[in-house]
Amino acid sequence: MTSPDSCAQLNKQTRQRLVAKLAAAGLRITAPRLHLAHLLFRHGNRHVTAEALRDEAQASGLKVSQATVYNTLNQFQAAGLLRQVQVDQARSYFDTNIDAHHHFYVEDEARLIDIAADAVDVARLPESPAGYDVDRVEVIIRLDKSEPSK
């Protein structure tokens, strides 16, 4: 599943930080999880599809199946390390920024851009059905290229 030194490239400090992050989330430490965590969290906040993460993992020497990537992303999400952003039925992203925020979705680039939570004013919400409370509101604003002015 993994090449012999796929995680050996992690320096001691990075490895310890990732082990602590996964352990604090209640996840068992495995080489593939550690490697995928490194790819996900090494450059700060980002949005990634499972397919893109698998390609990135394979390019870095990790021999991993698409199912393992999906399982790991879903485990990270369940543990509170990621948030899933579903932009349509066929495309979802995993977001390493778990703070409250919204998104622009650039349609022709299939790319998400973060929007600060306080930059969107949701003035009125409908009353929740009996027995339910609003957990959170996530806004996705879809963008396309504007036509140049003539």
Backbone as CSV, one residue per row, in Angstrom:
resi,resn,N_x,N_y,N_z,CA_x,CA_y,CA_z,C_x,C_y,C_z
1,MET,0.817,-1.188,0.000,0.000,0.000,0.000,0.859,1.250,0.000
2,THR,1.967,1.215,0.654,2.831,2.389,0.726,4.261,1.977,0.413
3,SER,5.011,2.884,-0.177,6.412,2.577,-0.451,7.196,2.633,0.845
4,PRO,8.343,1.946,0.911,9.092,1.854,2.161,9.439,3.195,2.777
5,ASP,9.780,4.208,1.964,10.120,5.472,2.596,9.139,6.585,2.287
6,SER,7.898,6.288,2.045,6.939,7.347,1.723,6.772,8.335,2.872
7,CYS,6.913,7.884,4.118,6.812,8.784,5.268,8.174,9.142,5.827
8,ALA,9.226,8.489,5.329,10.569,8.768,5.838,11.007,10.179,5.497
9,GLN,10.413,10.763,4.441,10.787,12.114,4.040,10.303,13.162,5.036
10,LEU,9.405,12.801,5.927,8.929,13.746,6.935,10.006,13.950,7.983
11,ASN,10.308,15.203,8.295,11.281,15.428,9.355,10.628,15.094,10.701
12,LYS,11.445,14.958,11.710,10.973,14.503,13.025,9.897,15.435,13.593
13,GLN,10.099,16.735,13.475,9.144,17.706,14.020,7.795,17.618,13.299
14,THR,7.816,17.522,11.977,6.584,17.401,11.200,5.859,16.114,11.550
15,ARG,6.613,15.031,11.624,6.029,13.728,11.961,5.363,13.782,13.336
16,GLN,6.052,14.357,14.330,5.494,14.458,15.688,4.220,15.310,15.709
17,ARG,4.242,16.416,14.950,3.071,17.300,14.889,1.868,16.568,14.284
18,LEU,2.111,15.833,13.210,1.021,15.098,12.559,0.520,13.943,13.420
19,VAL,1.432,13.221,14.060,1.041,12.137,14.963,0.169,12.701,16.082
20,ALA,0.568,13.837,16.651,-0.213,14.456,17.729,-1.587,14.898,17.229
21,LYS,-1.649,15.463,16.027,-2.916,15.927,15.448,-3.875,14.752,15.239
22,LEU,-3.368,13.668,14.670,-4.208,12.495,14.421,-4.620,11.822,15.731
23,ALA,-3.685,11.713,16.663,-3.986,11.080,17.950,-5.016,11.900,18.723
24,ALA,-4.887,13.230,18.695,-5.847,14.099,19.394,-7.250,13.953,18.803
25,ALA,-7.323,13.617,17.523,-8.611,13.419,16.863,-9.130,11.992,17.069
26,GLY,-8.362,11.171,17.789,-8.792,9.804,18.071,-8.540,8.835,16.939
27,LEU,-7.644,9.189,16.026,-7.361,8.320,14.889,-6.111,7.483,15.135
28,ARG,-6.167,6.238,14.695,-5.012,5.352,14.771,-3.971,5.841,13.765
29,ILE,-2.723,5.787,14.160,-1.645,6.267,13.299,-1.210,5.142,12.365
30,THR,-1.356,5.384,11.059,-0.865,4.447,10.055,-0.013,5.253,9.071
31,ALA,0.842,4.579,8.351,1.702,5.259,7.374,0.881,5.999,6.310
32,PRO,-0.143,5.362,5.713,-0.929,6.100,4.713,-1.636,7.325,5.309
33,ARG,-2.216,7.197,6.501,-2.876,8.350,7.136,-1.885,9.475,7.386
34,LEU,-0.724,9.110,7.867,0.307,10.101,8.163,0.746,10.816,6.886
35,HIS,0.952,10.055,5.845,1.389,10.627,4.570,0.296,11.530,3.991
36,LEU,-0.954,11.058,3.993,-2.058,11.866,3.464,-2.271,13.120,4.314
37,ALA,-2.122,13.001,5.625,-2.236,14.175,6.506,-1.160,15.192,6.156
38,HIS,0.047,14.708,5.909,1.132,15.607,5.526,0.776,16.361,4.245
39,LEU,0.293,15.644,3.239,-0.083,16.286,1.977,-1.210,17.289,2.182
40,LEU,-2.173,16.947,3.012,-3.324,17.829,3.236,-2.971,19.101,3.992
41,PHE,-2.172,18.978,5.038,-1.999,20.085,5.978,-0.674,20.833,5.857
42,ARG,0.197,20.443,4.958,1.529,21.051,4.925,1.561,22.489,4.430
43,HIS,0.576,22.921,3.669,0.601,24.281,3.122,-0.558,25.130,3.625
44,GLY,-1.046,24.853,4.808,-2.153,25.652,5.350,-3.485,25.242,4.762
45,ASN,-4.427,26.168,4.755,-5.778,25.853,4.303,-5.830,25.637,2.797
46,ARG,-6.595,24.592,2.438,-6.773,24.277,1.024,-8.044,23.475,0.818
47,HIS,-8.465,23.403,-0.422,-9.614,22.606,-0.838,-9.098,21.563,-1.811
48,VAL,-9.451,20.309,-1.576,-8.924,19.241,-2.425,-10.002,18.192,-2.665
49,THR,-10.023,17.660,-3.877,-10.898,16.528,-4.163,-10.127,15.250,-3.822
50,ALA,-10.860,14.182,-3.651,-10.209,12.900,-3.357,-9.315,12.479,-4.521
51,GLU,-9.775,12.738,-5.733,-9.000,12.356,-6.909,-7.686,13.134,-6.971
52,ALA,-7.743,14.432,-6.699,-6.529,15.259,-6.731,-5.560,14.828,-5.633
53,LEU,-6.090,14.479,-4.461,-5.220,14.035,-3.368,-4.555,12.706,-3.720
54,ARG,-5.291,11.820,-4.348,-4.693,10.537,-4.761,-3.571,10.773,-5.758
55,ASP,-3.797,11.653,-6.739,-2.753,11.966,-7.711,-1.515,12.548,-7.016
56,GLU,-1.752,13.440,-6.072,-0.660,14.051,-5.312,0.095,12.990,-4.499
57,ALA,-0.656,12.089,-3.884,-0.045,11.024,-3.083,0.817,10.124,-3.959
58,GLN,0.274,9.729,-5.095,1.039,8.848,-5.978,2.286,9.543,-6.515
59,ALA,2.169,10.828,-6.821,3.328,11.585,-7.306,4.420,11.690,-6.242
60,SER,4.006,11.613,-4.964,4.984,11.709,-3.877,5.501,10.339,-3.433
61,GLY,5.060,9.276,-4.113,5.590,7.948,-3.824,4.683,7.056,-2.999
62,LEU,3.514,7.532,-2.608,2.595,6.715,-1.819,1.740,5.874,-2.756
63,LYS,1.829,4.574,-2.610,0.996,3.657,-3.392,-0.297,3.458,-2.617
64,VAL,-1.362,4.115,-3.053,-2.612,4.108,-2.307,-3.788,4.043,-3.273
65,SER,-4.825,3.302,-2.893,-6.009,3.182,-3.737,-6.927,4.379,-3.528
66,GLN,-7.800,4.598,-4.497,-8.786,5.680,-4.378,-9.693,5.428,-3.175
67,ALA,-10.023,4.160,-2.921,-10.875,3.821,-1.773,-10.197,4.212,-0.460
68,THR,-8.901,3.979,-0.349,-8.176,4.354,0.871,-8.176,5.865,1.050
69,VAL,-8.013,6.599,-0.039,-8.041,8.061,0.046,-9.415,8.526,0.515
70,TYR,-10.478,8.008,-0.096,-11.837,8.384,0.326,-12.075,8.018,1.790
71,ASN,-11.699,6.808,2.171,-11.895,6.381,3.559,-11.153,7.296,4.523
72,THR,-9.920,7.634,4.190,-9.120,8.500,5.052,-9.733,9.887,5.138
73,LEU,-10.146,10.448,4.009,-10.778,11.772,4.032,-12.058,11.750,4.868
74,ASN,-12.856,10.712,4.709,-14.092,10.604,5.494,-13.789,10.430,6.983
75,GLN,-12.744,9.689,7.324,-12.343,9.540,8.726,-11.847,10.869,9.289
76,PHE,-11.065,11.601,8.510,-10.585,12.921,8.942,-11.769,13.873,9.147
77,GLN,-12.751,13.784,8.254,-13.937,14.633,8.391,-14.710,14.259,9.658
78,ALA,-14.944,12.985,9.870,-15.683,12.535,11.060,-14.959,12.929,12.344
79,ALA,-13.625,13.001,12.285,-12.823,13.365,13.457,-12.709,14.883,13.638
80,GLY,-13.295,15.649,12.702,-13.276,17.104,12.831,-12.034,17.774,12.265
81,LEU,-11.239,17.058,11.484,-10.029,17.636,10.902,-10.287,18.312,9.558
82,LEU,-11.375,17.936,8.906,-11.750,18.463,7.599,-13.236,18.750,7.573
83,ARG,-13.644,19.553,6.626,-15.063,19.774,6.360,-15.291,19.480,4.878
84,GLN,-16.356,18.776,4.584,-16.678,18.470,3.195,-17.566,19.570,2.631
85,VAL,-17.242,20.018,1.419,-18.031,21.036,0.724,-18.546,20.396,-0.558
86,GLN,-19.848,20.209,-0.623,-20.488,19.580,-1.781,-20.955,20.700,-2.704
87,VAL,-20.330,20.839,-3.888,-20.706,21.917,-4.792,-21.794,21.490,-5.773
88,ASP,-21.895,20.217,-6.054,-22.988,19.658,-6.842,-22.982,18.149,-6.616
89,GLN,-23.874,17.442,-7.293,-23.983,16.004,-7.050,-22.714,15.245,-7.421
90,ALA,-21.965,15.768,-8.364,-20.798,15.042,-8.865,-19.481,15.505,-8.261
91,ARG,-19.452,16.612,-7.539,-18.172,17.143,-7.088,-18.250,17.600,-5.642
92,SER,-17.315,17.065,-4.862,-17.177,17.559,-3.495,-15.703,17.759,-3.194
93,TYR,-15.464,18.706,-2.318,-14.116,19.063,-1.906,-13.986,18.812,-0.418
94,PHE,-12.768,18.589,0.018,-12.477,18.495,1.431,-11.668,19.736,1.782
95,ASP,-12.124,20.436,2.799,-11.583,21.733,3.179,-10.831,21.595,4.491
96,THR,-9.573,21.993,4.507,-8.782,21.913,5.736,-9.085,23.063,6.684
97,ASN,-9.801,24.081,6.209,-10.222,25.193,7.064,-11.544,24.795,7.711
98,ILE,-11.515,24.434,8.981,-12.731,23.967,9.655,-13.438,25.079,10.422
99,ASP,-12.894,26.304,10.371,-13.583,27.440,10.985,-14.802,27.802,10.146
100,ALA,-15.761,28.481,10.754,-16.964,28.909,10.033,-16.560,29.852,8.905
101,HIS,-16.979,29.536,7.698,-16.732,30.400,6.547,-17.597,29.929,5.384
102,HIS,-17.571,30.708,4.316,-18.358,30.430,3.114,-17.397,30.311,1.934
103,HIS,-17.969,30.120,0.745,-17.113,29.921,-0.432,-17.654,30.602,-1.682
104,PHE,-16.713,31.061,-2.512,-16.971,31.316,-3.920,-16.613,30.020,-4.623
105,TYR,-17.386,29.646,-5.636,-17.034,28.503,-6.473,-16.873,29.021,-7.894
106,VAL,-15.673,28.923,-8.432,-15.379,29.377,-9.784,-15.719,28.224,-10.725
107,GLU,-16.851,28.345,-11.393,-17.404,27.249,-12.192,-16.424,26.711,-13.237
108,ASP,-15.882,27.578,-14.092,-15.065,27.081,-15.194,-13.676,26.622,-14.769
109,GLU,-13.296,26.882,-13.519,-12.007,26.416,-13.001,-12.182,25.306,-11.964
110,ALA,-13.441,25.005,-11.601,-13.738,24.009,-10.564,-12.890,24.280,-9.321
111,ARG,-12.952,25.537,-8.834,-12.091,25.965,-7.737,-12.905,26.702,-6.683
112,LEU,-12.604,26.418,-5.420,-13.229,27.100,-4.291,-12.301,28.176,-3.746
113,ILE,-12.905,29.275,-3.301,-12.178,30.363,-2.663,-12.913,30.667,-1.364
114,ASP,-12.181,30.740,-0.264,-12.801,31.025,1.033,-13.340,32.449,1.100
115,ILE,-14.451,32.603,1.817,-15.032,33.896,2.159,-15.176,33.907,3.675
116,ALA,-14.705,34.951,4.309,-14.824,35.052,5.770,-16.293,34.974,6.179
117,ALA,-16.547,34.344,7.295,-17.923,34.149,7.769,-18.656,35.477,7.920
118,ASP,-17.970,36.497,8.420,-18.644,37.772,8.659,-18.794,38.629,7.406
119,ALA,-18.289,38.145,6.257,-18.431,38.884,5.005,-19.764,38.589,4.321
120,VAL,-20.485,37.601,4.811,-21.792,37.242,4.260,-22.842,37.513,5.321
121,ASP,-23.842,38.286,4.945,-24.914,38.621,5.873,-26.155,37.806,5.522
122,VAL,-26.448,36.834,6.346,-27.661,36.035,6.170,-28.702,36.649,7.102
123,ALA,-29.504,37.529,6.540,-30.404,38.346,7.366,-31.593,37.556,7.916
124,ARG,-32.177,36.720,7.107,-33.375,36.009,7.567,-33.313,34.560,7.122
125,LEU,-33.547,33.683,8.051,-33.661,32.262,7.752,-35.087,31.836,8.041
126,PRO,-35.588,30.869,7.306,-36.918,30.359,7.634,-36.894,29.655,8.985
127,GLU,-38.037,29.567,9.619,-38.124,28.858,10.892,-37.849,27.375,10.650
128,SER,-37.069,26.785,11.516,-36.740,25.363,11.395,-37.980,24.519,11.635
129,PRO,-38.081,23.370,10.969,-39.191,22.456,11.244,-39.157,22.017,12.713
130,ALA,-40.308,21.658,13.235,-40.411,21.225,14.632,-39.420,20.100,14.908
131,GLY,-38.683,20.241,16.003,-37.735,19.220,16.415,-36.339,19.391,15.832
132,TYR,-36.134,20.448,15.073,-34.822,20.676,14.452,-34.304,22.066,14.786
133,ASP,-32.986,22.172,14.904,-32.306,23.449,15.077,-31.311,23.608,13.936
134,VAL,-31.075,24.851,13.524,-30.073,25.122,12.501,-28.701,24.830,13.099
135,ASP,-27.942,23.980,12.445,-26.596,23.633,12.893,-25.600,24.683,12.414
136,ARG,-25.669,24.997,11.126,-24.810,26.032,10.550,-25.375,26.389,9.181
137,VAL,-24.943,27.520,8.675,-25.323,27.965,7.335,-24.039,28.099,6.535
138,GLU,-24.008,27.440,5.401,-22.853,27.530,4.518,-23.334,28.047,3.167
139,VAL,-22.752,29.146,2.715,-23.140,29.763,1.457,-22.064,29.476,0.413
140,ILE,-22.511,29.044,-0.758,-21.610,28.882,-1.899,-22.102,29.839,-2.973
141,ILE,-21.255,30.790,-3.332,-21.573,31.766,-4.372,-20.844,31.325,-5.630
142,ARG,-21.615,31.010,-6.657,-21.043,30.491,-7.899,-20.640,31.653,-8.816
143,LEU,-19.434,31.555,-9.344,-18.880,32.604,-10.201,-18.608,32.070,-11.592
144,ASP,-18.750,32.950,-12.582,-18.226,32.660,-13.910,-17.539,33.913,-14.417
145,LYS,-16.737,33.759,-15.428,-15.969,34.887,-15.969,-16.921,35.937,-16.520
146,SER,-16.660,37.194,-16.184,-17.501,38.264,-16.740,-17.008,38.603,-18.140
147,GLU,-17.937,39.042,-18.938,-17.616,39.446,-20.305,-16.894,40.782,-20.256
148,PRO,-15.837,40.938,-21.044,-15.126,42.221,-21.060,-16.040,43.330,-21.570
149,SER,-15.898,44.506,-21.003,-16.700,45.667,-21.444,-16.259,46.100,-22.819
150,LYS,-17.235,46.509,-23.612,-16.906,46.963,-24.979,-16.738,48.444,-25.006
